[in-house]
Amino acid sequence: MFQVRIHGRGGQGVVTAAELLADAAFRQGRHAQAFPSFGSERTGAPVVSFCRIADRPIRVREPVLVPDAVIVQDPTLLRAVDVFDGLRPEGYALVNSRRRRLDELGLGERVAALPPGHAVTVPATEIALEHVGRPLPNAVLLGAFAALHAGLDLDAVVAALRDRFPGEVGEKNVAAALAAHDAVARRLAEKEDVRA
């Protein structure tokens, strides 16, 4: 089972990101579940959502405490929450940031043990503003995650986006996801180590 924890703030599409990730997994013939963890928070409050992907039915229902991947939609959470708590040593870390290196965010030591090519930043908010016209990084980060983790097929992400957001909104989100995928794929091909 592959488990993903997504950190963000209310209004950034954190819950939608987990649902889209689960939808993409279903399209790849996998079992998946997605669910959030939040109380009566308002827009801007920290929110966490979870996604599990497996080759057989998933019976577990509790929050993901030992994730295989962590996606951080809002870099301001890095100072407020231990977003990498429990991340597996061979896990993946994807952070929405204009900064290219994780040590610039104070994360060098935190992700230093991850294998090369398992941690990356992407300016998801800027890409979303450019393509969608709104600072919603969720679709952008899913496109980036498809480049970071081989188990997620970009075509499945694109299909999930088009199904969830039909018409022009969907196409703008697809363009943003593709741009992020290309940016991360380029960085990984160049073997750029963003950890330190």
C-alpha positions in Angstrom: 0.0 0.0 0.0 1.3 3.5 -0.9 0.2 6.2 1.5 0.2 10.0 0.8 -0.3 12.8 3.2 -1.2 16.3 1.8 -0.7 19.4 3.9 -2.1 22.7 3.1 -4.5 25.4 4.2 -8.3 25.6 4.0 -9.3 27.0 0.6 -6.3 25.6 -1.3 -8.0 22.4 -2.5 -6.2 20.0 -0.1 -9.2 17.7 0.1 -9.8 17.9 -3.7 -6.1 17.0 -4.3 -6.5 13.7 -2.3 -9.7 12.9 -4.1 -8.1 13.6 -7.5 -5.2 11.4 -6.6 -7.5 8.6 -5.6 -9.5 9.1 -8.9 -6.2 8.9 -10.9 -5.3 5.6 -9.0 -8.7 4.1 -9.8 -8.2 5.0 -13.5 -4.9 3.0 -13.3 -6.9 -0.1 -12.0 -5.9 0.4 -8.4 -7.9 0.6 -5.2 -7.8 3.9 -3.5 -9.3 6.0 -0.7 -9.1 9.7 0.1 -10.3 11.5 3.2 -9.5 14.7 5.1 -8.7 15.5 8.7 -10.0 18.9 9.9 -12.4 20.2 12.4 -14.4 23.4 12.1 -11.5 25.3 10.6 -12.0 28.2 8.3 -10.2 29.3 5.2 -6.5 29.6 5.8 -6.4 27.1 8.7 -4.1 24.1 8.4 -5.8 21.1 6.7 -4.5 17.6 6.1 -5.8 15.1 3.6 -4.8 11.5 3.0 -4.8 9.1 0.1 -4.1 5.4 0.1 -3.4 3.4 -3.1 -3.2 -0.4 -3.2 -3.6 -3.4 -5.5 -6.3 -4.9 -3.3 -9.2 -3.5 -1.2 -8.2 -1.1 1.5 -9.7 -1.8 4.9 -7.6 0.7 7.0 -9.5 3.9 7.9 -7.2 5.9 10.2 -5.1 8.8 9.3 -1.8 8.2 7.6 0.9 8.4 10.2 3.8 6.8 8.2 3.4 8.2 4.7 5.3 7.0 1.6 4.9 10.6 0.3 4.3 14.0 1.7 2.9 16.9 -0.5 3.1 20.3 1.0 0.8 22.8 -0.7 1.6 25.8 1.5 5.3 26.3 2.5 4.3 28.5 5.5 3.2 25.3 7.2 6.9 24.2 7.3 7.4 26.5 10.3 4.1 25.6 12.0 3.7 21.8 11.5 6.1 18.9 11.3 4.9 17.9 7.8 7.5 15.2 7.4 6.7 13.4 10.7 6.7 9.7 10.0 7.9 10.0 6.4 9.5 6.7 5.4 13.2 6.7 4.8 12.6 5.9 1.1 9.7 8.3 0.8 9.0 11.2 -1.4 8.7 14.9 -0.5 7.1 17.5 -2.8 7.0 21.1 -1.6 5.3 24.1 -3.2 8.0 26.8 -3.2 9.8 29.1 -5.6 13.0 28.1 -3.9 14.8 25.4 -5.8 16.7 23.9 -2.8 15.1 22.5 0.3 17.9 23.7 2.5 16.8 27.2 1.7 13.5 26.3 3.4 15.4 24.9 6.4 14.7 21.4 5.4 18.1 20.2 4.3 18.7 17.9 7.3 15.0 16.8 7.4 15.1 15.3 3.9 18.8 14.5 3.6 18.2 10.8 4.2 15.7 10.5 1.3 17.1 8.9 -1.8 18.3 11.2 -4.6 15.4 12.2 -6.8 12.8 11.7 -4.0 12.5 15.3 -2.9 11.8 18.3 -5.0 10.2 21.8 -5.0 8.0 23.3 -7.6 6.5 26.8 -7.8 3.0 25.5 -7.8 1.2 28.7 -6.8 3.0 30.7 -9.6 2.2 28.0 -12.2 -1.5 28.0 -11.0 -1.7 31.8 -11.3 -0.2 31.6 -14.8 -2.4 28.9 -16.1 -5.6 28.9 -14.0 -5.6 32.6 -12.8 -6.0 31.6 -9.2 -3.5 30.6 -6.5 -4.7 27.0 -6.2 -1.7 24.7 -6.2 -3.5 21.3 -5.9 -3.7 20.3 -9.6 -0.2 21.7 -10.3 1.2 19.5 -7.5 -0.5 16.4 -8.8 1.2 16.9 -12.2 4.5 17.4 -10.4 3.9 14.3 -8.3 3.3 12.2 -11.4 6.9 13.2 -12.5 8.3 12.5 -9.0 6.7 9.1 -8.4 6.6 6.6 -11.3 3.5 4.9 -9.8 1.3 7.8 -10.8 0.5 8.0 -14.5 0.2 11.5 -15.8 -2.6 10.5 -18.3 -4.7 9.3 -15.3 -4.1 12.6 -13.5 -5.2 14.5 -16.7 -8.3 12.4 -17.1 -9.2 12.9 -13.4 -8.8 16.7 -13.8 -10.9 16.8 -16.9 -13.6 14.7 -15.3 -13.7 16.8 -12.1 -13.5 20.2 -13.9 -15.1 20.0 -17.3 -14.6 22.6 -19.9 -12.3 25.6 -19.8 -11.5 25.2 -16.0 -10.4 21.7 -16.5 -8.2 22.5 -19.5 -6.5 25.3 -17.5 -5.9 22.9 -14.6 -4.5 20.3 -17.1 -2.2 22.9 -18.6 -0.9 23.8 -15.1 -0.4 20.1 -14.2 1.5 19.5 -17.4 3.7 22.5 -16.9 4.6 21.3 -13.4 5.2 17.8 -14.6 7.6 19.0 -17.3 9.4 21.3 -14.8 9.9 18.5 -12.3 10.8 15.9 -15.0 13.5 18.2 -16.3 15.0 18.8 -12.9 15.0 15.0 -12.2 16.6 14.3 -15.6 19.3 16.7 -14.8 19.8 14.9 -11.5 19.6 18.2 -9.7 19.9 17.4 -5.9 17.5 19.9 -4.3 18.0 18.5 -0.8 21.1 20.5 0.2 
